Structure formats: C-alpha cells, structure tokens
Amino acid sequence: MTISARDEVLARIRSAIVTAVSPDVPRDYRAGAPADVELLVDRLVDYRAIVHRCAPAGIAGAILEAADAAGIDRLFAPPGLDPAWQPSDRHVSIDDGTLTATDLDGNDVGVITTCSVAICETGTIVLDGGPGQGRRLLTLVPDHHICVVLAEQVVGGVPDAFRRLDPRRPLTWISGPSATSDIELKRVEGVHGPRHLVVIIVDHVPGSIPAP
C-alpha cells in the first residue's frame, strides 16, 4: 500500500497527540512590569487616542467634556456602567440588547465603557464583555469610544494582563482608534471600529484599596 505525504503527516500528528506527556503548557512568562501610568499615556497618545486624567469625582465631567469636544449628540452605555459616571445634563441610553448596528451608526454617536485591564507597555486596553463593557457591537460600530480606565485596572505588561483575564470571555484588544492602510500605505481610520478613542484615566486616590 502506498502512503501519501498527506497520510504520513497526519499519522505523525496523531502519534504526537497520543504520546503527549501532559496537556498543560507552562506559562511562566515574565511578569511584574511596573504599572507606569505615564507610559500608558505616552503609548495612547502615540496611537492618536485622546487622553484625559481626572480624580474619581471628576469622571462625569470628563466624559461630558470629551463628548462636547467631539460633537457627540447621542451617547450609549452598556449595562453595569456606574450611574455616577453619566453626565447629569446629557441623556445616556443604556443598551438593553435590542440596539442594532443602524442605531449605533453615525459620526455623532459615542459609547461610554470601562475596561477589564489596560497595559502600559503596549498602550492596549482590553474589554471582556463584563459589567460596564457590554457587547462588541457597542464598541465596534459607534464613531466615538470613551473608555474609563481606573488606576487599579492598569498593569505593566501583557503577561500581567493575562493573569487577570479569563480566556473564555470575549476579549477585545484595543490599541488606539481603529486604523488600517491601503496599498499606497495611506492611513485610513474607522474601518474596523471607532475612528476616535478617548481614554479617561482615573488617578488612584491615596487610602483606597487597589484591585488584586
């Protein structure tokens, strides 16, 4: 019987699977990089995100300022977003699961979320669909994304982030506004997500207890 190259390759794969000693993969990556908020700001600005810093009591004001500066007329938010963050003189529609891409489309539409973790070294913000983060539809369709990052959500490096994240959740990794380039290397923004990213970093208040 003649064995083809394809049969030989598949046989080797089956053999490797059967004889594998353990399915566990060691994940002893480098960890403990300092959570340098200034570095996070530098990375975000380099990615063309707009960054605001504020104290916990100033979150609603910072969101209102960002919305006014961007010309946002319609604001949306996911369930679980802290009501105290919503500007009192601006209506914010909470997603009840029935919003469609058409509802969220438009250059005057913005969404407010928090995040699961923010990574200093890469300037990356990660959403996992938890409370205050919502469905992917909410953060992919609107033209503006306003993301509130608490000091205790900031970590130094990617390995530190993975230690906080659940890989079974729908993770969205954001490094600046959505951007791509055409064949002539001309930058085009807003193709795969919001054209504008505003990050509001809430500074840690002495005496408060950071998340583990």
ROBA-214154 format. One line per 2 residues: number of its first residue (from 1); for each residue x, y, z of N, C-alpha, C. Coordinates in nm, 3 decimals, decimal comma. Layout:
// residues N
NUM = X/Y/Z/X/Y/Z/X/Y/Z | ... .
This chain:
// residues 212
1 = 0,084/-0,118/0,000/0,000/0,000/0,000/0,088/0,125/0,000 | 0,058/0,217/-0,088/0,136/0,339/-0,099/0,082/0,443/-0,001 .
3 = 0,175/0,503/0,076/0,137/0,606/0,172/0,173/0,742/0,114 | 0,075/0,829/0,106/0,099/0,962/0,051/0,166/1,050/0,157 .
5 = 0,219/1,163/0,111/0,280/1,258/0,204/0,177/1,309/0,304 | 0,054/1,327/0,256/-0,052/1,374/0,346/-0,079/1,273/0,456 .
7 = -0,087/1,144/0,420/-0,111/1,039/0,519/0,001/1,034/0,621 | 0,123/1,053/0,574/0,238/1,048/0,664/0,235/1,163/0,765 .
9 = 0,201/1,282/0,716/0,195/1,398/0,805/0,085/1,380/0,910 | -0,033/1,335/0,866/-0,143/1,314/0,960/-0,110/1,205/1,062 .
11 = -0,039/1,101/1,019/0,000/0,994/1,111/0,095/1,046/1,218 | 0,184/1,135/1,178/0,277/1,192/1,275/0,204/1,281/1,375 .
13 = 0,104/1,354/1,327/0,027/1,439/1,418/-0,049/1,355/1,519 | -0,114/1,247/1,470/-0,189/1,158/1,561/-0,096/1,098/1,665 .
15 = 0,023/1,058/1,623/0,119/0,998/1,714/0,163/1,098/1,820 | 0,185/1,221/1,777/0,228/1,323/1,872/0,120/1,353/1,975 .
17 = -0,006/1,353/1,931/-0,116/1,379/2,023/-0,128/1,267/2,126 | -0,117/1,144/2,080/-0,133/1,029/2,169/-0,020/1,021/2,270 .
19 = 0,102/1,053/2,228/0,218/1,036/2,315/0,251/1,162/2,395 | 0,166/1,264/2,383/0,192/1,387/2,459/0,190/1,355/2,608 .
21 = 0,291/1,402/2,679/0,303/1,372/2,821/0,196/1,442/2,903 | 0,172/1,569/2,873/0,075/1,647/2,951/0,015/1,756/2,864 .
23 = -0,113/1,781/2,878/-0,175/1,889/2,802/-0,144/2,028/2,859 | -0,088/2,030/2,981/-0,059/2,157/3,046/0,062/2,224/2,981 .
25 = 0,045/2,350/2,950/0,154/2,428/2,890/0,206/2,526/2,995 | 0,336/2,523/3,022/0,389/2,618/3,122/0,372/2,762/3,075 .
27 = 0,328/2,848/3,167/0,306/2,987/3,132/0,382/3,077/3,231 | 0,509/3,042/3,250/0,592/3,120/3,342/0,659/3,236/3,269 .
29 = 0,574/3,320/3,208/0,625/3,436/3,136/0,674/3,542/3,234 | 0,752/3,635/3,181/0,799/3,747/3,261/0,678/3,824/3,314 .
31 = 0,684/3,862/3,438/0,574/3,935/3,498/0,629/4,040/3,593 | 0,542/4,122/3,642/0,583/4,220/3,741/0,635/4,349/3,683 .
33 = 0,608/4,377/3,556/0,648/4,506/3,498/0,572/4,617/3,572 | 0,639/4,729/3,598/0,573/4,835/3,675/0,455/4,895/3,600 .
35 = 0,349/4,925/3,675/0,231/4,989/3,616/0,257/5,139/3,607 | 0,321/5,178/3,499/0,362/5,317/3,478/0,254/5,390/3,398 .
37 = 0,171/5,468/3,467/0,060/5,535/3,400/0,110/5,636/3,297 | 0,222/5,701/3,325/0,276/5,798/3,229/0,314/5,728/3,099 .
39 = 0,368/5,607/3,109/0,400/5,529/2,989/0,273/5,494/2,913 | 0,170/5,456/2,985/0,041/5,426/2,921/-0,010/5,547/2,844 .
41 = -0,001/5,663/2,905/-0,046/5,786/2,837/0,035/5,809/2,711 | 0,168/5,794/2,719/0,254/5,815/2,602/0,216/5,720/2,489 .
43 = 0,192/5,594/2,522/0,156/5,496/2,419/0,021/5,531/2,356 | -0,075/5,567/2,437/-0,208/5,600/2,386/-0,203/5,722/2,294 .
45 = -0,130/5,824/2,335/-0,117/5,944/2,252/-0,047/5,911/2,122 | 0,054/5,824/2,129/0,125/5,783/2,008/0,032/5,712/1,910 .
47 = -0,069/5,644/1,964/-0,168/5,576/1,881/-0,280/5,670/1,834 | -0,268/5,798/1,867/-0,366/5,901/1,829/-0,495/5,893/1,909 .
49 = -0,487/5,839/2,029/-0,601/5,846/2,120/-0,595/5,978/2,195 | -0,709/6,025/2,241/-0,717/6,145/2,323/-0,725/6,100/2,469 .
51 = -0,638/6,155/2,553/-0,629/6,110/2,692/-0,664/6,223/2,787 | -0,749/6,191/2,885/-0,781/6,284/2,994/-0,742/6,216/3,125 .
53 = -0,701/6,296/3,222/-0,674/6,245/3,356/-0,771/6,314/3,452 | -0,822/6,241/3,549/-0,912/6,302/3,645/-0,914/6,222/3,774 .
55 = -0,972/6,282/3,878/-0,996/6,212/4,003/-1,130/6,140/3,993 | -1,157/6,044/4,083/-1,285/5,971/4,076/-1,407/6,061/4,073 .
57 = -1,404/6,173/4,143/-1,520/6,262/4,146/-1,539/6,338/4,017 | -1,438/6,334/3,928/-1,447/6,413/3,806/-1,477/6,333/3,681 .
59 = -1,518/6,208/3,695/-1,539/6,122/3,579/-1,652/6,174/3,491 | -1,766/6,206/3,550/-1,881/6,253/3,471/-1,846/6,382/3,397 .
61 = -1,774/6,471/3,463/-1,734/6,595/3,399/-1,639/6,572/3,283 | -1,546/6,478/3,300/-1,451/6,447/3,194/-1,522/6,385/3,073 .
63 = -1,621/6,301/3,099/-1,698/6,240/2,990/-1,776/6,347/2,915 | -1,839/6,438/2,989/-1,915/6,545/2,924/-1,823/6,634/2,840 .
65 = -1,705/6,666/2,894/-1,609/6,749/2,821/-1,566/6,680/2,691 | -1,538/6,548/2,700/-1,497/6,472/2,582/-1,608/6,466/2,479 .
67 = -1,732/6,446/2,525/-1,845/6,437/2,432/-1,870/6,570/2,362 | -1,862/6,678/2,437/-1,883/6,810/2,377/-1,773/6,844/2,277 .
69 = -1,649/6,812/2,311/-1,537/6,843/2,222/-1,546/6,764/2,092 | -1,603/6,644/2,099/-1,611/6,558/1,980/-1,740/6,579/1,902 .
71 = -1,831/6,661/1,951/-1,958/6,681/1,883/-2,050/6,562/1,889 | -2,044/6,489/2,001/-2,129/6,371/2,017/-2,267/6,413/2,065 .
73 = -2,370/6,377/1,990/-2,507/6,411/2,025/-2,581/6,294/2,091 | -2,541/6,172/2,054/-2,607/6,053/2,108/-2,506/5,967/2,182 .
75 = -2,531/5,948/2,311/-2,441/5,869/2,395/-2,509/5,739/2,437 | -2,434/5,630/2,426/-2,485/5,499/2,468/-2,388/5,440/2,571 .
77 = -2,440/5,347/2,649/-2,358/5,281/2,750/-2,409/5,139/2,773 | -2,323/5,048/2,814/-2,366/4,912/2,843/-2,425/4,900/2,983 .
79 = -2,499/4,795/3,009/-2,547/4,771/3,145/-2,429/4,757/3,240 | -2,447/4,803/3,363/-2,343/4,788/3,463/-2,248/4,906/3,473 .
81 = -2,261/5,003/3,382/-2,178/5,121/3,393/-2,224/5,203/3,514 | -2,130/5,250/3,593/-2,163/5,325/3,714/-2,250/5,446/3,678 .
83 = -2,370/5,456/3,732/-2,458/5,569/3,700/-2,396/5,704/3,735 | -2,307/5,706/3,834/-2,244/5,832/3,874/-2,152/5,886/3,765 .
85 = -2,113/5,802/3,670/-2,026/5,847/3,562/-2,104/5,917/3,451 | -2,233/5,901/3,449/-2,312/5,956/3,340/-2,340/6,104/3,365 .
87 = -2,306/6,191/3,269/-2,330/6,335/3,288/-2,477/6,362/3,316 | -2,505/6,445/3,416/-2,643/6,469/3,457/-2,722/6,549/3,353 .
89 = -2,651/6,630/3,272/-2,724/6,711/3,174/-2,712/6,656/3,033 | -2,682/6,528/3,020/-2,674/6,464/2,889/-2,738/6,326/2,898 .
91 = -2,837/6,299/2,813/-2,905/6,170/2,817/-2,813/6,060/2,766 | -2,807/5,953/2,841/-2,727/5,836/2,802/-2,821/5,716/2,790 .
93 = -2,827/5,655/2,673/-2,913/5,539/2,650/-2,839/5,412/2,689 | -2,900/5,333/2,776/-2,839/5,207/2,819/-2,882/5,095/2,724 .
95 = -2,787/5,018/2,677/-2,817/4,908/2,584/-2,898/4,800/2,654 | -3,013/4,771/2,598/-3,098/4,665/2,654/-3,090/4,537/2,572 .
97 = -2,995/4,532/2,479/-2,978/4,414/2,396/-3,050/4,422/2,264 | -3,129/4,527/2,244/-3,205/4,538/2,118/-3,143/4,638/2,020 .
99 = -3,042/4,712/2,064/-2,977/4,809/1,974/-2,914/4,736/1,856 | -2,928/4,795/1,739/-2,872/4,737/1,618/-2,756/4,823/1,569 .
101 = -2,685/4,772/1,470/-2,575/4,848/1,410/-2,626/4,979/1,352 | -2,746/4,978/1,298/-2,805/5,101/1,242/-2,828/5,205/1,352 .
103 = -2,874/5,161/1,468/-2,897/5,252/1,580/-2,768/5,321/1,625 | -2,657/5,248/1,615/-2,530/5,298/1,668/-2,443/5,364/1,563 .
105 = -2,486/5,362/1,440/-2,405/5,416/1,331/-2,421/5,568/1,324 | -2,314/5,637/1,288/-2,321/5,783/1,274/-2,202/5,851/1,337 .
107 = -2,157/5,962/1,277/-2,039/6,029/1,332/-2,071/6,115/1,453 | -2,198/6,116/1,496/-2,234/6,189/1,617/-2,267/6,094/1,731 .
109 = -2,230/5,966/1,715/-2,264/5,862/1,814/-2,139/5,826/1,893 | -2,156/5,815/2,025/-2,047/5,773/2,111/-2,093/5,672/2,212 .
111 = -2,000/5,589/2,259/-2,030/5,490/2,363/-1,933/5,510/2,479 | -1,986/5,495/2,600/-1,904/5,505/2,721/-1,890/5,365/2,779 .
113 = -1,768/5,322/2,806/-1,745/5,194/2,872/-1,632/5,208/2,973 | -1,616/5,106/3,052/-1,494/5,089/3,128/-1,416/4,976/3,060 .
115 = -1,318/4,919/3,127/-1,241/4,810/3,066/-1,210/4,705/3,172 | -1,148/4,597/3,130/-1,104/4,495/3,224/-0,962/4,522/3,270 .
117 = -0,878/4,565/3,176/-0,737/4,590/3,208/-0,679/4,683/3,102 | -0,577/4,762/3,140/-0,505/4,847/3,046/-0,356/4,820/3,063 .
119 = -0,286/4,805/2,952/-0,146/4,761/2,953/-0,054/4,878/2,918 | 0,036/4,913/3,010/0,124/5,028/2,989/0,220/5,009/2,873 .
121 = 0,290/4,896/2,870/0,397/4,877/2,773/0,348/4,883/2,629 | 0,225/4,842/2,604/0,173/4,838/2,467/0,065/4,941/2,441 .
123 = 0,021/5,010/2,546/-0,087/5,107/2,528/-0,217/5,042/2,486 | -0,240/4,921/2,535/-0,356/4,842/2,494/-0,462/4,837/2,604 .
125 = -0,586/4,853/2,564/-0,700/4,842/2,655/-0,776/4,715/2,619 | -0,810/4,636/2,719/-0,877/4,508/2,695/-1,015/4,509/2,758 .
127 = -1,116/4,476/2,678/-1,253/4,461/2,725/-1,288/4,313/2,723 | -1,364/4,268/2,823/-1,402/4,126/2,827/-1,553/4,105/2,829 .
129 = -1,629/4,212/2,800/-1,774/4,197/2,795/-1,841/4,196/2,931 | -1,766/4,228/3,036/-1,823/4,230/3,170/-1,906/4,354/3,196 .
131 = -1,953/4,374/3,319/-2,034/4,492/3,353/-1,962/4,621/3,315 | -2,036/4,711/3,251/-1,976/4,837/3,210/-1,896/4,830/3,082 .
133 = -1,889/4,711/3,019/-1,812/4,695/2,896/-1,901/4,656/2,777 | -1,999/4,573/2,802/-2,102/4,546/2,703/-2,064/4,458/2,587 .
135 = -2,158/4,453/2,492/-2,140/4,371/2,372/-2,037/4,435/2,279 | -1,977/4,352/2,194/-1,881/4,403/2,098/-1,944/4,505/2,004 .
137 = -2,071/4,486/1,973/-2,142/4,579/1,884/-2,129/4,722/1,934 | -2,135/4,740/2,066/-2,133/4,873/2,124/-2,001/4,945/2,101 .
139 = -1,891/4,871/2,096/-1,760/4,933/2,086/-1,697/4,919/1,947 | -1,770/4,861/1,855/-1,718/4,846/1,718/-1,790/4,936/1,618 .
141 = -1,917/4,967/1,644/-1,995/5,043/1,546/-1,990/5,194/1,566 | -2,009/5,246/1,689/-2,010/5,392/1,704/-1,879/5,457/1,658 .
143 = -1,887/5,582/1,619/-1,770/5,653/1,569/-1,677/5,695/1,682 | -1,731/5,706/1,804/-1,652/5,752/1,918/-1,662/5,650/2,033 .
145 = -1,549/5,618/2,092/-1,546/5,530/2,209/-1,478/5,606/2,322 | -1,553/5,629/2,430/-1,498/5,692/2,551/-1,480/5,581/2,654 .
147 = -1,356/5,553/2,690/-1,328/5,442/2,781/-1,268/5,495/2,911 | -1,330/5,459/3,022/-1,284/5,499/3,155/-1,193/5,389/3,210 .
149 = -1,071/5,426/3,241/-0,972/5,331/3,294/-0,938/5,371/3,437 | -0,971/5,285/3,532/-0,939/5,310/3,672/-0,793/5,274/3,700 .
151 = -0,732/5,342/3,796/-0,591/5,320/3,826/-0,563/5,174/3,859 | -0,656/5,109/3,929/-0,633/4,970/3,967/-0,647/4,871/3,851 .
153 = -0,692/4,919/3,734/-0,702/4,833/3,616/-0,575/4,839/3,530 | -0,479/4,921/3,569/-0,358/4,940/3,490/-0,250/4,840/3,534 .
155 = -0,192/4,770/3,436/-0,083/4,677/3,463/0,035/4,713/3,373 | 0,152/4,655/3,406/0,272/4,690/3,333/0,282/4,628/3,195 .
157 = 0,273/4,495/3,188/0,296/4,425/3,061/0,186/4,328/3,025 | 0,198/4,270/2,906/0,097/4,175/2,857/0,084/4,052/2,948 .
159 = 0,197/3,991/2,996/0,181/3,877/3,087/0,101/3,912/3,212 | 0,122/4,033/3,264/0,045/4,076/3,381/-0,105/4,084/3,349 .
161 = -0,135/4,127/3,226/-0,275/4,136/3,185/-0,337/3,997/3,176 | -0,264/3,902/3,117/-0,318/3,767/3,102/-0,351/3,703/3,235 .
163 = -0,278/3,738/3,338/-0,305/3,682/3,470/-0,438/3,732/3,528 | -0,488/3,841/3,475/-0,616/3,894/3,522/-0,732/3,854/3,431 .
165 = -0,702/3,814/3,308/-0,807/3,789/3,210/-0,851/3,643/3,209 | -0,976/3,622/3,177/-1,031/3,488/3,159/-1,036/3,460/3,008 .
167 = -0,956/3,365/2,958/-0,951/3,341/2,812/-1,082/3,290/2,755 | -1,176/3,251/2,841/-1,304/3,202/2,793/-1,401/3,316/2,764 .
169 = -1,364/3,437/2,802/-1,452/3,551/2,778/-1,422/3,613/2,641 | -1,516/3,692/2,586/-1,495/3,754/2,455/-1,403/3,877/2,467 .
171 = -1,275/3,857/2,452/-1,177/3,963/2,474/-1,162/4,050/2,350 | -1,166/4,180/2,371/-1,141/4,278/2,265/-1,020/4,360/2,304 .
173 = -0,915/4,358/2,220/-0,791/4,429/2,249/-0,786/4,554/2,163 | -0,772/4,668/2,228/-0,779/4,797/2,158/-0,648/4,872/2,177 .
175 = -0,581/4,900/2,068/-0,459/4,983/2,073/-0,482/5,104/1,984 | -0,548/5,205/2,040/-0,577/5,326/1,966/-0,702/5,314/1,881 .
177 = -0,738/5,421/1,810/-0,853/5,417/1,719/-0,832/5,312/1,610 | -0,941/5,259/1,559/-0,931/5,162/1,450/-0,862/5,225/1,330 .
179 = -0,762/5,157/1,275/-0,688/5,212/1,162/-0,630/5,101/1,075 | -0,618/5,129/0,949/-0,554/5,039/0,855/-0,490/5,126/0,747 .
181 = -0,429/5,064/0,648/-0,370/5,142/0,538/-0,398/5,072/0,407 | -0,408/5,151/0,299/-0,434/5,093/0,169/-0,304/5,053/0,101 .
183 = -0,311/5,015/-0,024/-0,194/4,965/-0,095/-0,085/5,072/-0,110 | -0,125/5,200/-0,102/-0,029/5,309/-0,109/0,016/5,354/0,030 .
185 = -0,018/5,274/0,132/0,020/5,299/0,271/-0,041/5,429/0,326 | -0,156/5,465/0,274/-0,229/5,579/0,328/-0,315/5,532/0,445 .
187 = -0,299/5,597/0,558/-0,372/5,558/0,679/-0,521/5,589/0,665 | -0,603/5,491/0,697/-0,748/5,507/0,694/-0,802/5,466/0,831 .
189 = -0,878/5,552/0,895/-0,929/5,524/1,028/-1,078/5,493/1,025 | -1,121/5,409/1,116/-1,262/5,378/1,130/-1,313/5,263/1,046 .
191 = -1,223/5,185/0,989/-1,268/5,075/0,904/-1,320/4,958/0,988 | -1,249/4,925/1,097/-1,284/4,807/1,176/-1,341/4,843/1,313 .
193 = -1,361/4,970/1,339/-1,411/5,013/1,469/-1,414/5,164/1,476 | -1,429/5,221/1,596/-1,440/5,366/1,611/-1,320/5,441/1,554 .
195 = -1,349/5,555/1,491/-1,242/5,640/1,440/-1,177/5,723/1,550 | -1,248/5,738/1,662/-1,198/5,823/1,770/-1,203/5,746/1,901 .
197 = -1,090/5,746/1,971/-1,082/5,681/2,102/-1,042/5,785/2,206 | -1,126/5,801/2,307/-1,095/5,889/2,420/-1,078/5,802/2,543 .
199 = -0,965/5,816/2,609/-0,938/5,737/2,730/-0,933/5,832/2,849 | -1,017/5,805/2,947/-1,019/5,884/3,070/-0,955/5,801/3,180 .
201 = -0,835/5,839/3,221/-0,762/5,766/3,324/-0,794/5,828/3,459 | -0,848/5,746/3,547/-0,889/5,792/3,679/-0,775/5,764/3,777 .
203 = -0,714/5,868/3,826/-0,598/5,853/3,914/-0,636/5,789/4,046 | -0,541/5,712/4,100/-0,562/5,643/4,227/-0,567/5,745/4,341 .
205 = -0,660/5,723/4,430/-0,676/5,811/4,546/-0,607/5,746/4,665 | -0,512/5,815/4,732/-0,445/5,758/4,849/-0,546/5,711/4,953 .
207 = -0,523/5,589/5,003/-0,613/5,533/5,104/-0,712/5,435/5,047 | -0,734/5,437/4,915/-0,825/5,339/4,854/-0,749/5,209/4,832 .
209 = -0,823/5,101/4,819/-0,761/4,969/4,807/-0,763/4,926/4,662 | -0,646/4,908/4,598/-0,644/4,866/4,456/-0,689/4,723/4,439 .
211 = -0,735/4,692/4,319/-0,777/4,555/4,288/-0,656/4,464/4,288 | -0,672/4,333/4,319/-0,557/4,241/4,322/-0,504/4,219/4,183 .
